[in-house]
Amino acid sequence: MGDMPGLEPHEYWLTDFARLMHMPIATVHKWQRWGWGHSRKVAVAAGRWTIWADDEELERRRWLRAYKRKWPAPRYPTALTTPKRRDDEPSPYATSCLTARQG
């Protein structure tokens, strides 16, 4: 999907991701708001959002989508809701150092 203008490798427009995963776009938005994956706003595409998911992330999200919560268990397993670290993501240490310098 990274061959479209504005998309990087392993990125999908939200609507395309929802179609690929056979799920409602509202669920994709909810996962995005909850931080259950990587997303970004693409300025060159009039502010449209993308979802990043390589093969491992697609598999994790398929497991998350298929997971059946048993009530009263209040949460999904952390392994299903924690996104994989992207290779181009700065380390948490680098981010905290940058924030400390700016503060």
C-alpha positions in Angstrom: 0.0 0.0 0.0 3.0 2.3 0.3 2.9 3.1 -3.4 0.3 5.9 -3.2 1.3 9.5 -2.8 1.7 10.4 0.9 1.9 6.8 2.1 5.1 5.3 3.5 5.8 1.6 3.4 3.3 -0.5 5.4 0.9 2.4 5.6 -2.8 2.3 4.8 -5.5 5.0 4.6 -8.0 4.4 7.4 -10.8 3.3 5.0 -8.5 0.9 3.2 -7.3 -0.6 6.5 -10.9 -1.1 7.7 -11.7 -2.8 4.4 -8.6 -5.0 4.6 -9.4 -6.0 8.2 -13.2 -6.5 7.5 -14.1 -4.1 10.3 -16.1 -0.9 10.7 -14.2 2.4 10.2 -15.5 3.4 13.7 -13.5 0.6 15.3 -10.4 1.7 13.4 -10.9 5.2 14.7 -11.4 3.9 18.3 -8.2 1.8 18.2 -6.4 4.9 16.8 -7.7 7.1 19.7 -6.8 4.5 22.3 -3.2 4.2 20.9 -3.5 0.6 19.8 -1.5 1.2 16.7 0.7 3.8 14.9 -1.1 6.5 12.9 -0.2 9.9 11.4 -1.9 12.7 9.7 -0.7 13.3 6.1 -0.5 17.0 5.3 -0.2 16.4 1.5 -3.4 14.5 1.5 -5.6 17.2 3.0 -5.0 16.0 6.5 -6.1 12.4 6.0 -4.9 9.8 8.5 -2.8 6.7 7.8 -2.4 3.5 9.9 1.0 1.8 9.9 1.0 -2.0 10.0 3.6 -4.4 8.8 2.9 -8.1 8.6 3.4 -8.7 12.3 1.2 -5.7 13.2 -1.5 -6.9 10.8 -1.4 -10.3 12.5 -1.6 -8.8 16.0 -4.6 -6.7 14.9 -6.3 -9.7 13.4 -6.0 -11.4 16.8 -7.3 -8.3 18.6 -10.2 -8.1 16.2 -11.0 -11.8 16.8 -10.6 -11.7 20.6 -13.8 -12.3 22.5 -13.8 -10.5 25.8 -15.4 -12.4 28.6 -17.3 -10.2 31.0 -16.7 -9.1 33.7 -13.1 -9.1 32.5 -12.6 -5.3 31.8 -9.6 -5.3 29.5 -8.1 -6.8 26.4 -4.8 -8.6 26.9 -1.9 -6.1 26.8 -0.1 -8.2 24.2 -3.0 -7.5 21.8 -3.3 -3.8 22.5 0.4 -2.8 22.5 1.7 -1.9 19.1 5.0 -3.1 17.8 7.8 -0.5 18.0 8.5 0.9 14.5 12.1 0.8 13.3 12.0 4.6 12.6 10.6 5.4 16.0 13.0 7.2 18.4 13.8 5.3 21.6 11.9 6.4 24.7 15.2 7.7 26.2 15.8 9.9 23.2 12.3 11.3 23.4 12.6 12.1 27.1 16.0 13.8 26.5 14.6 15.9 23.7 11.6 16.9 25.9 14.0 17.8 28.8 16.1 20.0 26.5 13.0 21.8 25.2 11.5 22.3 28.7 
